[in-house]
Amino acid sequence: MKTTIEISDNLCARARKLAREERTTLRAIVEEGVALALDAHDRRRSPRIKPVVFAGKGLSDEFRHAPWHRVREVIHAGRGG
């Protein structure tokens, strides 16, 4: 895709110099920079957690009013936890 961007003279000069030193194109430098910026943005975003929903009536009577540590003990029983 062809597009036009406007960047500062200093930034453009630095990018062109880097492209020459790396024996690549300004396009490759710009694409790498945009990709890095997008990756960094994606890492900063908090992950969306999809709620887990089961067809049923919630916790069994055994665990309905149990403290969390009891539920955790049963979940990890026999697994070295």
C-alpha positions in Angstrom: 0.0 0.0 0.0 1.3 3.4 -0.9 0.8 6.2 1.6 2.3 9.6 2.5 3.5 10.5 6.0 5.0 13.7 7.3 7.8 13.4 9.8 10.4 15.8 11.2 13.5 16.5 9.1 15.7 15.3 11.9 13.9 12.0 12.3 13.9 11.4 8.5 17.6 12.1 8.3 18.3 9.7 11.1 16.2 7.0 9.5 17.8 7.5 6.1 21.3 7.3 7.7 20.3 4.1 9.5 19.0 2.7 6.2 22.3 3.4 4.5 24.3 1.9 7.4 22.1 -1.2 7.4 22.1 -1.4 3.6 18.3 -1.4 3.5 15.6 0.9 2.5 13.8 3.8 4.3 10.6 1.8 3.7 12.0 -1.2 5.6 13.1 1.1 8.5 9.7 2.7 8.7 7.8 -0.6 8.5 10.0 -2.0 11.3 9.4 1.0 13.4 5.6 0.9 13.0 5.6 -2.9 13.7 7.6 -2.3 16.9 5.3 0.5 18.0 2.2 -1.7 17.4 3.8 -4.7 19.2 4.6 -2.5 22.2 1.0 -1.1 22.2 -0.4 -4.7 22.2 1.8 -5.7 25.1 0.6 -2.7 27.2 -3.1 -3.4 26.6 -4.6 -5.5 29.4 -5.8 -8.8 28.1 -9.6 -9.3 27.7 -10.7 -12.1 29.9 -13.7 -13.9 28.6 -16.0 -15.0 31.4 -16.5 -18.7 31.8 -20.1 -19.7 32.0 -21.4 -23.1 32.6 -25.0 -24.4 32.2 -26.0 -25.3 35.7 -26.9 -23.9 39.0 -23.5 -22.7 40.2 -21.4 -24.3 42.9 -22.4 -27.6 44.4 -23.8 -27.5 47.9 -20.5 -28.8 49.2 -18.7 -25.6 48.0 -21.4 -23.0 48.0 -20.4 -21.4 51.2 -16.9 -22.9 51.5 -13.9 -20.5 51.8 -11.7 -20.2 48.8 -8.8 -22.1 50.4 -11.0 -25.2 50.7 -12.0 -25.0 47.1 -8.4 -24.6 46.1 -7.3 -27.6 48.2 -9.8 -29.8 46.4 -8.8 -28.5 43.0 -5.2 -29.3 43.6 -5.6 -32.5 45.6 -3.3 -35.2 44.2 -1.4 -32.8 42.0 1.5 -32.0 44.3 -0.1 -28.7 45.2 
